[in-house]
Amino acid sequence: MSADNISNMLKTADVRTVCLESIDSTSTYARSLVDSGETSLLLVVADEQTGGRGRNGKSFYSSNKGSVYMSVVLHPCVPFADAVGVTTASAVAVSRAIEKVTGKSTEIKWVNDLYSGGKKVCGILCEAVGKNGNVSAVIIGVGINLADCEFPDELAGIADTLGCDASLRDSLIAAVADELFSLSFGALSEVLLDEYRRKSLVIGKCIDFYVNGQKNTATAVGIDECGGLIIRKDDGTQDVLRS
């Protein structure tokens, strides 16, 4: 993996590419650069993460050097309300890139985890940075299990890889970055929403969700125009989950 090789593959202009051998988290590193005043489009990639972050403070297993660990930074300069759809859009963007480079199709487990064969192959974490109601930067961290590897026992039945050759890594990083850099902000387009719905892993299935720490069950019935998950409760009433 090399910054020059990846930069030459990028179709997006004026991207600062940083390649690291090992880092706690590419998103944490990217955030440090943003906090130091970085204003350019930024791509941070690493051979290995020692402290990968998932949603809700969970860790993300990321010690396989045949996989993709990357973060991109965009600077949309929009109100926070116009940035909420980036979580939904990023799932479609990464899924498109994976299929383009590897030929593998993936499904989306709401909100933006990607699955193949019923197991998780990609995690995505989005973070907005800003103040006074405006977003100055969006950091999108992506971890993709590309090549075959062994997982810890606790993940063996949950996670999997795309089963591709590790030589595709630079191409996949560039493709994912280009898709993410091309994201638009504001209302989600019907084209993107239709693709998200087609790829959904949960629509029509019984799901668990939590409110104030209490477990509930419902049936997922659709995705609304803002990317929210429409659910039907056991009493027949409907609600929309936003997180």
N, C-alpha and C positions, 0 to 999 in steps of 0.2 A: 504494500500500500504506500502510495506517495502522493504528496500534495500536488506535484506537477502533473502526474498522470491523471488524477481526478479533475484538476482544473482544466486540462485539455479536453476532457470529455464533457464538461459542463457547457450547456447552451446559454445559460444565464451569464450576462456580462457583469464585470466589476464585483466579483465575489472574493472575499478574503478566505482562503482555505487553510485550516490549521490541522495538521496530522500529528497525533501523539501516540507514543508507544503504549503508555499506560496512564490512566487518570481515574480519579474517584468517580466522576460523572462528567460526561461531555456537556450536559446542560448546566451543571454547577460551574464548570469552567467558562462556558459561554456567558452565563449570568455575570461572572466576575469581570469579563471584558466589557459587557454592557454597562455595568456599574462604574467602570473606569472611563466611560465616555465613548466606547466603540459605536459608530453610527453607520458603518458599511454593512452590506449583506454579508453574513458570516456563516461559514460551514466549519464545524469542529468534528473531527472523526478520531477514533482511537482503536488500537488493536485490542485493548482490554480495558474494562472498567472494574474498579475494585469496590465501588459504592454506587452502583446504578440505582436510580430512583424510579419508583412506580407511583401510581395514584394513592392518595390517602396515606402518604408517608411510608408505603411498603417498599421493600427492596426489589430490585430487578436483577435476576441472575444474569451475569454477563462476563463470564471468564473464558468463553470459547473464541479463540483467535480466528476462527473461520467464519465468524458472523459479523454483522454490521452494528456498530455503535456510533451514533452520530446525532448532532443537533444543528439545526439551522436557526438563524436569527433574521427576522424580518422587521422592518420599521414602518408600520402602516400609518402612524399618526392619525388615528381615528378615535372616536368616542368608544368607551368600553362596550357599549351596546352593539357596536358594529363588529366587535371582535369575537363575540360569543360563538359564532358559527364555525370558527377555525377548527375547533375540536372535531366536529362532524366532517368538515371538508378535508382535514388531514388524513382521515381514515381512507377516504376515496382516493386521495392523491397517492398515498403509499401503496395501496392495493393496485392502482394502475401501473405504477412503476415496477412493482414485483412481477406483474404479468408481462409487461413489456420486455423485461430483461431475462426472466427465467421461464416464461411460458406457464407459470403456475397461477391458478386462480385461487383467491382467498375469500373468506366470508368475514363479515364484520359482526363482532359481538358488541352491542351497544355499550359504551359510546364509541370507542375507537381501538379496541383490541382486534387483531386479525388472526383468524383461525384457518387451519387446513386439516382435513381429515378429523375434525372434531377436537383438535388440540391447538393450543396457542402457539403461533409462530412469530408474532410481532406485537410489541407493546409501544404505545405512543403516549407521550405526556406533553401537554401544552401549558405554557406559563406566560401570562401577560404582565408586562412591566410598564408602569406609568404612574401618573398622579393627576389630581384635579379633574378626574373623570375621563382622561384621555390616555390612550395606549401609545407609548413611545417605542416599544419593542415587543415582539412575540417570539418566544423561544419554543421550538418544537423538537423534543427529543424522541429519537426512534431507535429501537433495538430490534433487529431482525435475525432470527436463527436461520442462517443460510445453509451452512454445511453440516453434515452429520457430526454429532458429538454425544457425549454421555452427560445426562442431567443428574443432579442429586436425587436421592430416592423420593423425596417429597414432591418433586416435579415430574417424575418419570411418567405418570399417568395423565399429566395435565399439559405439559409442554412438548413440542416437537420441532423439527427443523423442516425447511423446504426440501432438503435432500439434494441440494445443488452443489456444484463444484465451487470451492473457495475462490477460484480464479475470477469468478463473476463479481467479486466484492466491489472493486473500484467502479465497474459499470453500474452496479446497482446503487451505490452511494450517489453517483452523479445523477442517475435517473430520478431517484427519490428527491434529491435536492432541487432539481429543476421543477419537478411537480409542485413541491412545497413553495418554492420561490414565486411560482405563478399563481398562487392562491389570491383570490380577490376577497375583499372584506365588505361587510354589509349583509343584505339579505341573501340567503342561499338560493342558488338558481334551481329551476325545476329539473334541469338536466342532471345536476349533481345529486339532488334529492332522489330522483328516480333511480340513479345508479346505486346510491346508498341503500335504498329500499330493496332493490334486487339482490344485493349482496348480504342483506341482513340475516344473521344467524338466529335471531330470537323471535321474529314475527311469527305469530301462531303458536308459540310455545309458552308453557307455564314457567314463570320466573319467580325468584325470590327478590324482594327489595326491602330496604330498611328505613324506618322513620323513627328518629330519636332513639336509635339503637334497638328498636323492636322489629323483628322479622315479620314480613307479610308476604303473601303469595297473590299472584294475579296472572292474567294471560296477556302477553304482548300482542297488540292488534295493529299497530302501525307506527309510522314516524311522521310527526307534524312538520309544518313548514319551517320551523326553527331548529329542527333536529331532535326535538323532544320525543321520548318514547311514550306512545299512547297505550295505556293499559286498561283492561277490564277486570274489575274486582269481583270477588265471589258473589257479592250482592247485585251484580249487573251494572253498577255504576262505572263510569270511566273517569280516568284522571291522566295527567301527563307528568312523567318524570323528567326533571331537568338535570339531575345528577344522581 
